[in-house]
Amino acid sequence: MSGTCLLPGAVPTAYRRSVSTQTVAARQPPVEYIPRITAQYIGLGYGEYRWVHSETPPPWTPLTKPISECRVGLIATGGVYAVGQTAFHYRDDTTYRAIPTDVDTSDLRATHFAYDLTDARSDINCVFPIEALRALRDSGEIGELGPNAYTLMGGIYSTRRVREELIPELAKRCVADELDVVLLVPV
């Protein structure tokens, strides 16, 4: 699994891995995502998945101030939840969890049907990079973090429910938190 950095080169040294490309390639070949997810959905009893294709580009909004002055949010699709919260269900769970950004990472858990949870259970930051965002905040590379991060179950079969239920709720939360920019961490 590979991660996406908020800013090129902005990952603190503590979060960089010193593993050679050959070692990574030998350990884990590229994931053939489309055949894999198609087989997973069939195994869950769904019909053949119809991949989403949008006729219009997304409404990108340029930043109006430096990232060092921005309030940054986090939305992660790795099925992360905090101790005391309900775990996600594997089948079309369009709920989300609000997790305070000052959470102790030892109180975080992950559940998901579409990826091997071994690494996430060893270091939750591989699917929920809250410690890297805190380091960026503490170093002044980003302004501040929103009060909550939001997590959900990625791989939701019903794109209609994602579009009509989940996205509007997350958008409301981002507006209420007065976020300038949001990092989306897919799995």
N, C-alpha and C positions, 0 to 999 in steps of 0.2 A: 504494500500500500504506500502510495506517495502522498505527501502533504503539499499544500499550497501556502506560500508565504504571503503575508499581508503586503510587504514591500520587498522588492528584489534585494537580497543581501541583508535583510533586516533581522534574520533569525539570530538570536544571541548565540555566542560560541557554545554555551552549555547545551544547546539543543541541536547542534550540528553533529552529524555522525561521521566518524572517520573510517568508513568502510569503503573499500575499493569497488569500482564498478563491476569487476569480474566476480567479486565475492557476492554482491547483491544479485547479479545475473545467475550465478550458480545456485544460490539459495532460493530464489523466487522468480520464475519466468513471468512475463507479462500476463495479465489477466485478460482472457478473451471474454469481455464483459457481456456482449450481446447473447452469445450462445449460453453462457452460464446463467444469466438472469432469466432467459426464456425457459430453460430447464427448471429453474427454481420455481417459477410461477406455475408451470405445468404440474410440478410436484405438489404444489399447494392447492391444486384443484381448479385453477383459473384456466380460461381459454388462452389462445395465443395472444400475446401482448401486442398492442398497437403502439408503436413508438410515437411520442409526441413530436409534431413538426409545426412550428409557428410560422405563419406567413409574414408576420411583422417582427422587426427587431425589438429587443427589450428596451425599455425606456431608461437608458443610461443617463445618469445625472452627474455632470462634472463637479468635483469638489470646489467650493468657493473660498476655502481657506487651507492653509498648510495642514498636512496630516498631524503634525505636532501640536495642533490646536484643536483637533477633532475629538469628539466623544465617539468611541468605537464600540460596536456591538459584535456579538458572536452568535451565529446560528449554526448548529452542528447536527448532522443527520445520522450520527452513529448510534442512536438509541441510548444515550447517556441519561442517567437519572441520579438523584441524590438519595442517600439513605433516608427512608421515611416516605419517599414518593413512590407511586405505583410504577412498576416496570412496564415497558411498552409491550403490546401484543404483536405477534408476528404478522397478523393478517389485517391489512388495511387500517391500521391504527393512525388516524389523522389528528391525534392529540399532540400536545407539546408539553414540555416541562420548563418552567422558569427556574433557573438555578442562580443564586446570588454569585456575583463575580468574585466575592471574597471567600467562597467556599473552600474548605479544606479538601484537597483532592483525594485524600484517603476516604472521604465520605461519598465518593462517586462510584457508580457501577455502570455497566453497559450490558445491553441485551440486543441482539439483532440476528436475523435469519440469513443475511446476505454476505456476511464476512466472518472470518475466523476471529474470535474474540480474544485469543491468547495475548496478543500485543496490547490491546486496549485494557485488558484486566491487569497486565503488568505495569503499564504506564498509560493512564487515561488520556494524557496529553497528545497521544498519536491520533486521536479522533476528536479531542476536545482541548485545543491548545491554550488553555487558560493561563498556565504558568509562563508561556512565551509572550502572551499579550501583557501580562503583568510586568514582565521584564522590559518590554517595549515602552510601557507606560512609565515605569520607574526610571528608565534611561532618558525619557523625554522625547523619544521617537514618535510616540503617539500622545495625544492629549490626556484623555482619561478613558476609563471603561464605563460602559453603561452599568446600571445597578444589577441587572440580570443578564445572563446568557440564556439562550433558548435552544432546546434540543428536541429532536423528533426522530421518528423512525424513518430512515430513508428506504427507498424501494417500495413505496406505496403504489399499489396496482392501479387504483382509481385516480387518474389525472383530473377528472372532474371534481372529485372531493378535495384533492389538493388545491385546485384552483378556486373552488367555491367556499371551502371551509377553512383549510389550514392557512393558506397564504394571507387572506384578509385578517385573520386573527394575529398572525405574526407581524403584519404591517402595522396594525393598531398598536401593538406592544412597542414596536420600534419607534413610532411617532411619540407615544406616551413617554418613552425613555429619552426622548430628544437626541436620538443618535444621528450623527453626521454621516457615518459610513458603517457598513456591516460586513464582517468577514463570514462568508459561507463556507463551511467545511463539509464537503460531501464524502461519502464512503462508497 
